[in-house]
């Protein structure tokens, strides 16, 4: 049986503006975006998160269920509102954000997870650095590691949190150390560690205990490195409609590849060259697909084409 996938992340409702006018609204959050794409591919994906008890939350939960994402591990908090993200697209259709959040002091305290060997766990973004979340998240991550799950970390660290870096850097290093694969951007490593190339970024990951780095740099080459080899690929030139969800769906392409190639945790210590090439190719393909619309996830048509090819 294919492995189960657990994604840990924040739930927000994205309202997207272009030229100072709202153009669409979508369920969002980095790990939610990845989850929906994987759900559309028919994988067994479980989104671990929390949200309020309001109309926006009801809308998001219905959307997740309709797209094949399990909502069994989503906790709902009372007397607080589900988070909203206002995304402003610039002339290059890259987004800057303003967030409106209303969280309780205690979060995810009632959740219980039963990991199995070869499950896949994805976590990251500021959710993975949040004080009220971190003790619970670390408990889950350690359980997953003990069970033999593949753990993937996406820092997704952004400038608005740079003033907190001194406090948060030890958390980021701890997240890297617990992971089998780190998928991070050039911006992540420049902001967090002050390095601007894939080789130096991998050296940091490897020293901290993670043997695989996928280094993305917007429209520049994608590089994947482990202790034995380096693979890179060109990113095709496109005219994006929106870049929201590009990195999140690279993660979906990564997980899709691991599942379809039957990769287990032990094999992540020395991934074959062809698997690394497939990971990069699928990651780029998923990311480019998302950039061609205002959706934060791959289209149902794209997912259908992939599942047909895979089943042939």
Secondary structure, DSSP 8 states (H G I E B T S, - for coil): ----EEEE---EEEEEEETTEEEEEEEE-HHHHHHHHHHHTT--EEEEEEE-SSHHHHHHHHHHHHTTEE-TTEEE-SSS--EEEEEEE-TT--EEEEEE----SS-STT------TT-EEEEETGGGG-HHHHHHHHHHHHHHHHHT-EEEEE----GGGGGGHHHHHHHHHHHHHT-SEEEEEHHHHHHHH---SHHHHHHHHHHHT---EEEE-TTS-EEEE-SS-EEEE-------S--TTHHHHHHHHHHHHHHHTT--TGGGGG--HHHHHHHHHHHHHHHHHHHTSS-SS--HHHHHHHHHHHH-
